Amino acid sequence: MSRGLEIGLHLNPNLPDENFVAGALGNLVAYRLQEERGETLQWQVLRVVGTGPHHYRLILRHPQRTLDLGLSGDVKRMLESISEMSPPQLREALKAAEEHGLKPVALRTVEETADLWSDNFWQYFY
C-alpha cells in the first residue's frame, strides 16, 4: 500500500483493551468515511513500537487518487465524532458496521525507524 494520509490515534494511557479501541476507531473512521463519500478507500491500523512508547496510526488512502484535498478534513471530523464513544459503544458500532459490510482490517504491529536526522546540529539553521 502506498503511504497515503497518516493520522495519529492518541489514546488515554491505562485504557483497558487499547489495541481493540485503536483498531475499532481506525476501522470505523475509514468505513464510515468510505460510506459517506460513496468511494472505495483502503486503510491500515498500525501499532507502532520502537524508539519510545508505543502509539497508533491510521493510514488511509484513495486507490485511484494520490492527492485528495478534502480527505484530511473529513477524517478529522469523523474521528472527532467517533472518539467520543466509550469502548462498549465502539463494540456495538463495530458490530453494526460489520453487519452492513465492514470487513475490518487487523491491527498490525510495526517497528518505528529511528530518526537519524534529529540531532542538535540542525537546530542552528532555524
C-alpha positions in Angstrom: 0.0 0.0 0.0 1.4 3.4 -0.8 1.8 5.8 2.1 -1.5 7.8 1.9 -2.7 10.0 4.7 -1.3 9.2 8.1 -3.3 10.0 11.2 -2.0 9.6 14.8 -4.5 7.9 17.1 -3.7 9.2 20.6 -5.3 7.1 23.3 -5.5 7.7 27.0 -2.8 5.9 28.9 -4.1 3.0 31.1 -7.0 2.4 28.7 -8.2 -1.2 29.0 -8.0 -3.1 25.8 -6.3 -0.3 23.9 -5.5 -2.5 20.9 -9.2 -3.1 20.4 -10.0 0.6 20.8 -7.4 1.7 18.3 -8.5 -0.9 15.8 -12.1 -0.1 16.2 -11.5 3.6 15.9 -9.4 3.2 12.7 -11.8 0.8 11.1 -14.9 2.8 11.9 -13.5 6.1 10.8 -12.3 4.6 7.5 -15.5 2.6 6.8 -17.9 5.5 7.7 -15.9 7.9 5.6 -16.0 5.4 2.7 -19.8 5.1 3.0 -20.3 8.8 3.3 -18.2 9.6 0.2 -19.5 6.7 -1.8 -16.0 5.7 -2.7 -13.7 2.8 -2.1 -10.9 3.6 0.4 -8.0 1.5 1.6 -6.7 1.6 5.2 -4.4 0.1 7.7 -4.4 0.4 11.5 -0.9 0.3 13.0 0.6 -0.2 16.4 4.0 1.5 16.2 6.7 0.3 18.6 10.3 1.1 18.9 12.1 4.2 19.9 9.7 5.3 22.6 6.3 4.4 24.0 4.0 2.6 21.5 1.4 4.6 19.7 -1.2 4.0 17.0 -1.6 5.3 13.4 -4.4 5.1 10.8 -3.1 5.0 7.2 -5.8 5.9 4.8 -5.7 6.4 1.0 -7.9 6.6 -2.0 -6.7 3.9 -4.5 -7.3 6.0 -7.7 -6.0 9.4 -6.5 -2.7 10.3 -4.9 -4.0 13.7 -3.9 -7.3 14.1 -2.2 -7.6 17.6 -0.7 -10.7 17.0 1.3 -9.7 13.7 2.9 -7.8 15.1 5.8 -10.6 17.4 6.9 -13.2 14.6 6.5 -11.0 12.2 8.6 -10.6 14.8 11.3 -14.3 15.4 11.5 -15.2 11.7 11.5 -12.5 10.9 14.1 -13.8 13.6 16.5 -17.3 12.2 16.4 -16.3 8.5 16.8 -13.6 9.2 19.5 -16.4 10.3 21.9 -17.7 6.7 22.1 -16.9 4.5 25.1 -15.4 1.1 24.5 -18.8 -0.7 24.8 -20.3 1.8 22.3 -17.3 1.2 20.0 -18.0 -2.6 20.2 -21.7 -2.1 19.2 -20.8 0.4 16.4 -18.2 -2.0 15.0 -20.6 -4.9 15.1 -23.3 -2.9 13.4 -20.8 -1.8 10.7 -19.7 -5.4 10.2 -23.4 -6.3 9.7 -23.6 -3.6 7.0 -20.5 -4.8 5.1 -17.4 -3.6 7.0 -14.5 -6.1 6.7 -12.2 -4.8 9.5 -8.5 -4.8 8.9 -6.5 -6.4 11.6 -4.2 -4.2 13.8 -0.6 -4.6 12.6 2.5 -4.0 14.8 5.3 -2.3 13.0 8.8 -1.1 14.2 9.4 2.7 14.1 12.6 3.6 12.5 15.0 5.9 14.3 15.1 9.5 13.0 18.7 9.8 12.1 18.4 13.5 11.3 17.2 14.6 14.7 20.4 16.0 16.3 21.2 19.4 17.6 23.2 20.4 14.6 20.1 21.1 12.6 18.6 23.4 15.2 21.2 26.1 14.4 19.7 26.7 10.9 16.3 27.8 12.3 
